[in-house]
């Protein structure tokens, strides 16, 4: 079955700490992977995406993610977090099912960054 | 600016009531989606629509129905609300690319 697993539900960091949020997927088709972010009180928005080519993709606000096919993983990273990165982060995989494209989301990781 | 609006930010209903959640987008998008968001479960797709009067079941359609009479409007209907439908409901729309979904602000529904 298609699924996305995010290992950490809550992460607490201090400013300037490094961040890595885990994401593993289960899908047998062509893999397209995404990270979305939801800042407090704001709409969910796309952070970065992977389709093919370079497995290291860069998104907005200094975030990057690495696709490792052998590990079925797409972890999100940021070298130095800021207080403004406090948000909930969702990993997602595009699946083709029943003739349509859909997104399957992970459970989300709440990140709290303390000054 | 791109906009997806939902009729209510907060809604409280009683068990057994029929509930309508409305979503309107002003981007002329063909595709619209309804999700529910629950802690520890993330977003789960309830229904989606790729055209007017067209609907497809998502992963958790039980207890819900939808209506899309006009391109810009996609309604989610809870035929007989139950307490386990207490949740945050998110609407989204896109044209073509499923990942470029624009999300609405959400409706937090409480069923008592």
Interface residues (C-beta under 8 A of the other chain):
Chain A: X4 X6 X9 X32 X34 X43 X44 X45 X46 X49 X90 X92 X94 X98 X100 X101 X102 X103 X104 X105 X106 X107 X108
Chain B: X4 X35 X40 X41 X42 X43 X44 X45 X48 X50 X56 X58 X59 X90 X92 X98 X99 X100 X101 X102 X103 X104 X105
